[in-house]
């Protein structure tokens, strides 16, 4: 089970033991990470689980696909490192993954 780090708006970091096969969105919600709302419940139909992937990790998480990019157009703070956390499925090689929730 990899440990990942998610920084909330304002800088508070959560170190989370994340089960392989779950999404970043699921573990963020289970650990009450501020800024992850996930209105659509993970069906990739909103942008309320927007995160920015640390540059060192973007190749292992992958970049946003076409559908994800379309939804990110409605989010604030979008960069080329932006992803929807519901679309990042956790793997063993994500040990140490660093993500940030945009805001403040």
MIZA-893534 format. One record per atom (N, C-alpha, C): residue in one letter; x, y, z. Coordinates in steps of 0.1 Angstrom, whole numbers, plus 2048, in hexadecimal, padded with zeros to 3 digits. Layout:
aXYZ ...
END
This chain:
x8097F4800 x800800800 x80980C800 x8098147F5 x8128207F4 x80D82B7FD x816833802 x81483F809 x81484A7FF x8098527FF x80985E7F6 x80886A7FF x80B8767F9 x80A883800 x80188C7F8 x7F68917FF x7ED89A7F8 x7ED8A7800 x7F18B27FA x7F18BF800 x7E48C77FE x7DD8CB808 x7D18D3807 x7D48E1803 x7CA8E97FE x7CD8F77FD x7D18FD80A x7DB90580A x7E090A817 x7EC90381C x7EF8F7816 x7FC8F0819 x7FB8E4822 x7F08E2829 x7F08D6832 x7F18C982A x7FB8C182E x7FD8B5827 x7F78A882E x7F289F826 x7ED89382C x7F5887826 x7FC88082F x80287382B x7F886882C x7F5862821 x7EA858821 x7EF84A81C x7EC840824 x7EE83281E x7E382F815 x7E782E808 x7DD82D7FE x7DC81F7F8 x7D18187F9 x7D080B7F3 x7D180A7E4 x7D98017DF x7DB7FF7D1 x7CD7FC7CB x7CB8027BF x7BE8007B8 x7B480A7BB x7B58127C6 x7AC81D7C9 x7B08297C2 x7A88337C1 x7AC83F7BA x7B08497C5 x7B88537C0 x7BC85E7C9 x7B08657CF x7A58677C7 x79986D7CC x7938657D8 x7938587D7 x78D8507E1 x7958517EE x7A28507EE x7AA8517FA x7AA860800 x7A986A7F7 x7A88787FB x79B87A803 x7908757FE x783876805 x78386F812 x788862812 x78985B81F x791861829 x79B86A825 x7A487082E x7A187F830 x79588382C x79089182E x79989C829 x79F89A81D x7A88A4817 x79F8AF812 x7A28BB817 x79A8C7813 x79D8CA805 x7928CE7FE x7938D27F0 x78F8C77E6 x78E8BB7EB x78A8B07E3 x77B8AD7E6 x7738B17DD x7648B17DF x75E8A47D8 x7628A27CC x75E8967C4 x74F8957C3 x7498A07BE x73A8A07BC x7358957B4 x73C8907AA x7378857A1 x73A8787A7 x7418777B2 x74486A7B8 x74E8627B0 x7568687A8 x7618617A1 x75D85C793 x75386278D x74F85D780 x754866774 x75E86E778 x76587776E x75B880767 x75288676E x74888F768 x74789D76F x7518A0777 x7538AD77D x7618B077F x7658BB785 x7738BD787 x7768C1796 x76D8BC79F x76F8BF7AD x7788B67B5 x7808AF7AD x78B8A77B4 x7988AA7AD x7998B67A8 x7A58BB7A1 x7B18BB7AB x7BC8B57A6 x7C98B67AD x7D48B97A3 x7DF8BE7A8 x7EB8C07A0 x7F58B67A4 x7FB8AF79B x8058A479D x8128AB79E x81A8A77A8 x8288AC7A9 x82F8A979C x8378B2796 x83E8AF789 x8468A2789 x84C89E794 x854892794 x84B886792 x83E887794 x83587B793 x82C87B787 x82C88577F x822886774 x82487A76A x830875767 x83186A75E x82C85D763 x82C85B771 x82784F777 x81884F778 x81285B77A x80485C77B x7FD85D76E x805863764 x7FF865757 x7F9873757 x7F787874B x7F1885749 x7E2884746 x7DB88F748 x7CD88E746 x7C988B737 x7BF882736 x7BA87E729 x7B1889724 x7AB887718 x7A2890711 x79689471A x78F88A71F x78388C727 x787894734 x79188F73A x796896746 x79A8A5744 x7A18A7739 x7A58B5735 x7998BD733 x78E8B872C x7828C072A x77C8C4737 x77B8BB741 x7768BF74E x77E8C8756 x78B8C7754 x7958D075B x7938DF757 x78D8E174B x78B8EF746 x7828F6750 x77A8EF758 x7718F6762 x7778F776F x7838F3771 x78A8F377F x793900780 x79590478C x79E90F78E x7AC90A791 x7B691178D x7C490E790 x7CA903787 x7C490177B x7C88F6773 x7D68F976D x7DF8EF76D x7EC8EF767 x7EE8E375E x7F98E2758 x7FC8D6750 x7FE8CA759 x7FF8CB766 x8008C0770 x7F38BD776 x7E88C3771 x7DB8C0777 x7D58B3773 x7CF8AC77C x7C78A077A x7BB8A0783 x7B289777F x7A6895788 x7AA889790 x7A988A79D x7AE8807A6 x7A68737A5 x79A87479F x79286779D x79885F792 x7A186578A x7A785E77F x7B5859781 x7BA85B78D x7C7855791 x7C5849799 x7C783E794 x7C683179B x7D382E7A1 x7D382B7AE x7E08297B5 x7E681B7B3 x7F381B7B1 x7FB80F7AF x80680F7B9 x80D8037BB x8188027C4 x82380C7C1 x82580F7B4 x8308187B1 x82D8277B4 x8228297BA x81E8377BE x82383A7CC x82B8327D2 x8318357DF x8388437DF x83384C7E7 x8398597E8 x8328637DF x8288607D7 x8218697CE x81D8757D5 x81F8817CF x81C88E7D5 x8128957CC x8078997D2 x7FC8A17CB x7F98AD7D3 x7F38B77CC x7EF8C37D2 x7E18C77CE x7D88CB7D7 x7CB8CF7D4 x7CC8DE7D2 x7C98E37C6 x7CA8F27C3 x7C18FA7CC x7C59067CE x7BD9107D6 x7C69197DE x7C09217E6 x7C792B7EE x7D692C7EB 
END
